């Protein structure tokens, strides 16, 4: 086993870059990797100096999903691995929900291959940028194990029929097709992934963290409401948001034709 940290954390100004660091294993979402990601994400959320989180990976593969060797080994447990599988899937689901509910934007920087829970990780992020040639798949059906938990994130990121096609066929989807279906926001040429993601993250980091926290939370809440309820919830949130310090500063700066100075800009 490598002595290197499972997840590397790098700060670039107000951007925290988290890097899955098991390239020789194709960055599997093992129980240990999930725990390391959850801890790193929680620290980034708690750090007032961090405005945006980037989720990247070392090596040529973003993530091959769960560690099949780890899972297979637990089939020899007295309960055939049921307790371990429940814990693993519960912890993984908690990680995905932590990304969705984090008050700070999380951007996936994807290169190579993202399959099964690795694809789920991409679908769970707020934004995803893929390098040309990147491929995505939910291939569990090929191994007799339907990608049920990846389905939750995938079906919320892309149209239903396209999600079902990926889940039922188990075949790879290229970066351009992933872009067309909405799984990723942009596809960039080889060698430009890091620069593009950091430029986006740095741009977002200059915006009001108050506004973004309000907006990200509401974005998720209103998706499950009907139109009238969604507008009612959004109207209330926007009214409350106006009572915070940043909107007053932002509007004053607009009227005075100057750059705003956000509450946590220092």
N, C-alpha and C positions, 0 to 999 in steps of 0.2 A: 504494500500500500504506500502511496505517495505521502510524504510528510508535508507537502504543500497545502495551504488552506484550501478547503473546498470552494470557497467563494472569496474572491479578491474584491476589495473596496477601494476605489480611487476617486478622489475629489478633484473636480475641475471647476473652480469657482463655486457657483451655487448648484452644480450638478454632481450627483453621486452616481458613479458608474460601478455596478455590481457585475462581476465576471465569474460565471461558472467555470471552475478550474480543474476539470478532470478530462482533458482532451484525449488522453490515451484510452479512456473508457467511453468516449463519445458523450461525455457530460450527462450521464444517466440521472434521472430523478430518483435516486435511491433514498432510503429513509434518512440517511445522514445528510445528503444534499438538500433534501426538502427542509430539514431542520436548520441547516446553515443559511438557506435562502430566507426562511421565515425570520431568523434572528437578524440577518443583515438588512432585510426590508424594514423590520421594526425599528432598528437603530436609525435608518435613514429617515423614517417618518418622524421619529422623536427629535432628530437633530434640527434645530431651528435654522441652522445655516444652509440646509439643503432645501432647494425648491423643486427640483426635478430629479427623478430616478431613471437611470438607463439600465436595462437588463441585457447583458451581452454574454458571450461565451468564448473561451479560449479554444484554439484549434479549428479544424475544418468542418466540425459538426456542431450545430447549436445544441441540440439535445435529442438523443434517441429515445427519450421517454423513460418509463420505469426500468429498473435493473432486473432483467429477466433471470439472471443467475441468482440474484438475491431472492427473488420470488420463488423460483424453482426449489431452492434449498429448503424453504419453509414447508414444502409439501410433505416433508418427512416428520414434521411436528406431530404431536399426539392428536391435535385437532385438525390435522392436514393443512395447517397454516391459516385457519380461519381468523383467529385473533390477530395475527400479524397482518393479514390482508385488510382486515377492517381498520386497523390502526394506520396502515400505510395509506389507504385511500382516504381516510378521514383527515390525516395530516396534509395530504396533497390538496384535498378540497379546501382546507383551511388556508393554505398558501395562496391558492387562486382567489379565494374570497378576500384575503388581505390585500392583494394587488388591486382588486376592483374597488374595495372600500377605502383604500389609502387616500388621504386628502391631497396627496401630491401626485402629479402625472407620472405614469410609468411607461417608458418607451422601450420596446423590444428592438434590439439591433441584431438581425438574423442573417447568418451566413451558413451555407452548406445544406444541412438537412435538419428539419424539425418534425419529428414523428411522434404519434400517440400523445403522451403527456407533455412532450416537448412542443407539439403543435397546440395543445391546450394552453400551455404557458404563453405562447404568442397571442392566441385568441383572447386571453384574459387581460393582456396589457391594453392601455388606453390608445396607444399608437404603436405601429410596427413598421419598421423599414427593413427591406430585404435586399441583399446583394443579388445581382443578376446571377442566375444559375441555381439559386436556392430552391429546394424542393420541400414540400409539405405532404404529410399523409397521416391518416388514422387507420393503420393497418392491422388493428387487433383481430379483425375478422379472419385474416389470413392465418392466425395462430390459434383460432378457436376461442378467442376472448374479445368480445365486442367492446369497442372503445366507449364505454358508457360514461365515464367521468369526463373524458375529452369532449364528448358530445355536448355536455352542458355548456361549455364555453364556446365551442364551435357553432352551435345552433343559435347562439346569441350574437355572433359576429358576422355570419353570412346567411343568405337566404336558405330557407328550410330544405328545398329540393337539392341544392348544391351541397349542403351539409350531409344530407342522407346519401347522396352519391359517393362522397368521400368515405362515409362510414360503412356503406355496403360494399363498395368496390375494393377498398383497401389499397388503391393505387396512388402513385405520386401525382401531385399537382405542382406545376412549375410556378415560378415567381410571377410571371405575367398573368397566369390564370388566377393565382391567389390575389393579385391586385384587382383583376376584373370582378371577382366575387366579393371583395371587400375584406379579405383576411389580413391584407397588409395595406398601408397607406401609399407607399412609394417603393419602386424598384430602382436601385442605383447601380451604376457600372462597378465592376470589380475594382477594389482599391479606394472606393469613395464612401464606403459604408460608415466608418467612424466619423469622418468629417461631416457628412450629412446629418447624422444623428446628433452629434455634438452641436452643430449649428442650430438645429431645431430645438434641442433641449436648452441651449443658452438663450435663445430667443424667448421661449416660454418662461424661463427663469426671470426675465425682466418684467414680467407681468405681475399683477397683484396676487400674492398667494392666498389672501382672504377670498378674493373673487373666485379663484380657481377651486379652492376647497368647497365653497358653496356650490359652484357649478358642477363639479364632478359628482358630488353626492346627489344632487338633484337629477342629473342626467340618468343615473341608474334607477332612482326611485320612480321617475315619471314613465319609464319604459313599460311598466306593468299597469299603468292607469289608463282609463279611457280618456278621450280628448278633453272633455270638460274638466275631469278631475286633474288631469295633467296641467292644464292652464291654471286651475285654481291653486294647485300646489306651487307652480312656478311663480305665480303672482305674489303669493305670500312670502316665498323665499327671497324674491327680488326686493320686496318691500323691506324685509328684515336686513338683507344685505346692505341696503342703502343707509342703515343706521351705523354701519361700521365706519372706521376712519378712512379706509382707502378710497371708497367711492367719493367722499367729500373732497379728498385731495385730488383724485383723478379728474373730477368735473372742474374743480378750481383751476387745475393746471391746463385743462383744455380751453377754458374761457380766457385764461391769462397767457395762452400760447407759450407754455413752457413744459419741460419734462416733469412728470409727477415724481414725487419722492414717497415711495411706499413705506408703510409702517415698519416693515422688517427689512428695509433696503440695506442697512449697515451690515 
